[in-house]
Amino acid sequence: MLSYRHAFHAGNHADVLKHFIEVQLLRYLTQKDKPFWYIDTHAGAGCYALDSGYATQNAEYESGIARLWLRDDLPAPLAEYVALVQRLNPDGQLRFYPGSPLVALELLREQDRMRLFELHPSDSEILRENFAGHGGQVLIQAADGFGALKALLPPPPRRALVLIDPPYEDKQDYRRVTAALCEGLQRFANGIYAVWYPQLQRAEARQLPEQLKQLPVKSWLHVAFNVQTPSEDGFGMHGSGMFIVNPPWTLHGTLQEVMPYLVRILGQNGEGSFVLDFEEKAAA
């Protein structure tokens, strides 16, 4: 299915959660001088206009990044993410929002590399335009990231963040996520894998994090963020979640600090909530 365009949802509450966590994961990887790869299986267009085009139809950013834009009480980890978005808008007006690849580009160093996949022909072309001039560091392919992932693992530096963020419009994406992660871990068990998923009434969405918890990994972290209670008719996204394999040891504490704030600021009609759990298996 090639109907999905992330521009409709750019900067919403799900993007806030996803990109705030992405910043934390990349910051962790940059603590060491050794290079790493950033791999994005569903990269989208890379950057989105909020004041024109698709984003204006539902203006989802107004209940997401816009609520954080001018606040002076942001927790320090969240402030770093908001500052990154502000650098994309140097005149102080919220007009542009970075997709996951542009968030990564802001944090990558000269020795690091990016591998981006986007199957939608329009978005993949826009992605190439947005990353023109970065050909030495960024490789873009108009391809299905699920199918392409296994050929990249393990990456040459043996360090990587893999973001798996499909549209989930096709319910088979839930199965593909689990399959891709299983295969990726067989090839590259020590990588950091971050899976984003929507909070929906659909059974597949509810089951996905529980299925991921059964994977044979050394450690995982799961955070689910609801901005409202599910609708009575069962339609619509009421939140989103992130499942991270091999998370930095500091991430749990960071989320304990930040998630109550996000619930308070982004929760709708006082209905916000979050769940945070993790597991780390003792060494044999």
C-alpha positions in Angstrom: 0.0 0.0 0.0 1.4 3.4 -1.0 -1.4 5.7 0.1 0.2 6.7 3.4 1.8 10.1 3.7 3.3 11.1 7.0 2.9 14.8 6.2 -0.7 14.5 7.4 0.5 13.7 10.9 3.8 15.6 11.2 4.6 16.9 14.6 1.8 15.2 16.4 2.0 13.6 19.8 3.3 10.3 18.3 6.2 12.2 16.6 7.0 13.9 19.9 7.4 10.6 21.6 9.3 9.0 18.8 11.7 11.8 18.1 12.4 12.7 21.7 13.4 9.0 22.2 15.4 9.0 19.0 17.5 11.9 20.2 18.2 10.1 23.5 19.4 7.0 21.6 21.6 8.9 19.2 23.1 10.9 22.1 24.0 7.6 23.7 25.8 6.4 20.6 27.7 9.6 20.2 29.3 9.3 23.6 32.0 7.0 22.1 34.3 8.1 19.3 33.7 4.9 17.4 31.4 5.4 14.3 27.9 4.0 14.0 25.2 3.7 11.4 21.6 5.0 11.6 19.2 2.8 9.6 15.7 4.0 8.9 13.4 1.4 7.3 10.5 3.8 6.6 12.2 7.2 6.3 9.3 9.3 4.8 10.1 12.7 3.2 12.6 13.8 5.9 11.1 17.2 6.5 7.6 18.6 6.6 6.0 22.0 6.1 3.4 22.7 8.8 1.9 25.8 7.4 1.0 24.5 3.9 0.0 21.2 2.2 -1.0 18.0 3.9 -0.1 19.1 7.4 -2.7 21.8 7.5 -5.7 19.5 6.8 -5.9 18.2 10.4 -3.1 20.3 11.9 -2.1 17.5 14.2 1.0 19.3 15.2 -1.1 21.8 17.2 -1.7 19.0 19.8 1.9 17.9 19.6 5.1 19.9 19.1 3.1 23.2 19.2 2.2 22.7 22.9 5.9 22.4 23.7 7.2 25.1 21.4 7.4 28.1 23.7 7.3 26.5 27.1 10.1 27.5 29.6 9.6 24.5 32.0 10.7 21.6 29.8 12.6 18.8 31.4 16.2 19.0 30.1 16.0 15.9 27.9 12.8 17.1 26.3 14.3 20.6 25.9 17.1 19.2 23.8 14.6 17.7 21.3 12.6 20.9 21.1 15.8 22.9 20.6 16.5 20.7 17.6 13.1 21.5 16.1 13.7 25.2 16.8 17.0 25.2 14.9 15.0 24.2 11.8 12.9 27.3 12.4 15.4 30.0 13.1 12.9 32.9 12.8 11.0 31.5 15.8 7.9 30.6 13.9 6.9 26.9 13.9 6.8 26.3 10.1 8.8 23.1 9.6 9.1 19.8 11.4 12.0 17.3 11.0 11.2 13.7 10.2 13.3 10.9 11.8 16.1 11.2 9.2 16.6 14.9 9.7 16.6 14.4 13.5 19.4 11.9 13.0 21.4 14.1 10.7 21.4 16.9 13.3 23.2 14.5 15.7 25.4 12.4 13.5 29.1 13.1 13.3 31.4 13.1 10.3 32.4 9.5 10.9 28.8 8.2 11.1 26.6 7.0 8.3 22.9 6.9 7.4 21.0 4.4 5.4 17.4 5.5 4.5 14.6 3.5 2.8 11.3 4.9 1.5 9.1 3.0 -0.9 6.6 5.8 -1.7 7.8 7.3 -5.0 6.8 10.9 -4.1 8.3 10.8 -0.6 11.5 9.1 -1.7 12.1 11.8 -4.3 11.4 14.5 -1.7 13.8 12.7 0.7 16.5 12.8 -1.9 16.0 16.5 -2.4 16.1 17.2 1.3 19.4 15.3 1.7 21.1 16.7 -1.4 24.7 17.5 -0.7 25.0 14.7 1.9 25.8 11.9 -0.5 29.0 11.0 1.2 27.3 10.3 4.4 23.7 9.4 3.5 22.6 6.6 1.2 18.9 6.7 0.1 17.1 3.8 -1.6 13.5 3.8 -2.9 12.9 0.4 -1.5 11.0 -1.5 1.2 13.0 -1.2 4.3 11.8 -4.6 5.7 13.3 -6.4 2.7 16.4 -4.3 2.6 17.4 -4.5 6.3 18.9 -7.9 6.4 21.5 -7.0 3.7 22.9 -4.2 5.9 23.4 -6.2 9.1 25.8 -6.3 10.8 27.0 -2.9 9.7 30.8 -2.5 9.3 31.4 -0.5 12.6 29.3 -3.1 14.5 27.3 -0.2 16.1 23.9 1.0 14.9 20.5 2.4 15.7 17.8 0.8 13.6 14.4 2.6 13.5 11.5 0.5 12.4 8.5 2.7 11.8 6.1 1.5 9.1 2.7 3.1 8.4 0.7 0.1 9.8 -2.1 0.8 7.3 -1.7 -2.8 6.2 -2.2 -5.0 9.2 0.5 -7.3 7.8 3.0 -4.6 8.9 2.7 -5.9 12.5 3.9 -9.3 11.4 6.6 -7.8 9.2 7.9 -5.8 12.2 8.3 -8.9 14.3 9.9 -10.9 11.5 12.3 -8.1 10.6 13.4 -7.7 14.2 13.9 -11.4 14.6 16.0 -11.6 11.5 17.9 -8.5 12.4 18.8 -9.8 15.8 20.1 -13.1 14.4 22.5 -11.1 12.3 23.3 -8.3 14.7 22.3 -9.1 18.2 24.0 -6.1 19.9 22.4 -3.3 17.8 19.9 -0.9 19.2 16.5 -1.4 17.6 13.6 1.1 18.1 10.1 0.1 17.0 7.3 2.7 16.9 3.7 1.5 16.8 0.3 3.2 17.1 -2.1 2.7 20.0 -5.3 1.5 18.4 -8.2 -0.7 19.3 -7.1 -3.1 16.5 -6.0 -6.4 18.0 -2.7 -6.4 16.1 -1.7 -3.1 17.7 -2.5 -4.3 21.2 -0.6 -7.6 20.7 2.5 -6.3 19.1 4.4 -5.1 22.3 3.6 -8.4 24.1 4.9 -10.3 21.1 8.1 -8.3 21.1 8.6 -8.9 24.8 9.0 -12.6 24.0 12.0 -12.1 21.8 15.2 -13.7 23.0 17.1 -10.5 23.8 19.3 -9.3 26.6 17.3 -6.3 27.4 14.3 -4.3 26.3 12.3 -1.2 27.2 8.7 -0.4 26.4 6.8 2.9 26.8 3.2 3.4 25.8 1.8 6.9 25.8 -2.0 7.5 25.6 -3.2 11.1 25.1 -6.8 10.1 25.5 -9.1 7.2 26.3 -10.0 5.0 23.3 -13.1 6.2 21.5 -16.4 4.2 22.0 -16.6 3.4 18.3 -13.1 1.9 18.4 -11.7 4.2 15.6 -8.7 6.5 15.7 -5.3 6.5 17.3 -5.4 7.3 21.0 -1.6 7.1 21.5 1.6 5.4 20.5 4.4 3.3 21.8 8.1 2.7 21.5 9.7 -0.7 22.0 13.5 -0.5 22.3 15.8 -3.6 22.2 19.2 -3.1 23.9 18.3 0.3 25.3 20.8 2.6 27.0 20.8 2.0 30.7 20.0 5.7 31.3 16.8 5.7 29.1 14.4 4.3 31.8 15.3 7.0 34.2 15.0 9.7 31.5 11.5 8.5 30.6 10.5 8.3 34.3 11.3 12.0 34.4 9.8 13.1 31.1 6.6 11.0 30.6 4.6 12.5 33.5 5.3 15.9 31.9 4.2 14.8 28.5 1.0 13.3 30.0 0.3 16.7 31.6 1.0 18.8 28.6 -0.1 16.6 25.7 -2.9 14.7 27.4 -6.3 15.7 26.1 -9.1 16.6 28.6 -7.1 15.2 31.4 -7.1 11.7 29.9 -3.4 11.2 29.3 -1.5 8.2 30.7 1.6 6.2 30.2 3.0 2.7 30.9 6.8 2.2 31.2 8.3 -1.3 31.7 11.6 -2.9 31.0 13.6 -6.2 31.4 17.2 -6.9 31.6 18.3 -10.5 31.8 21.2 -11.4 34.1 24.4 -12.6 32.3 24.7 -16.4 32.2 
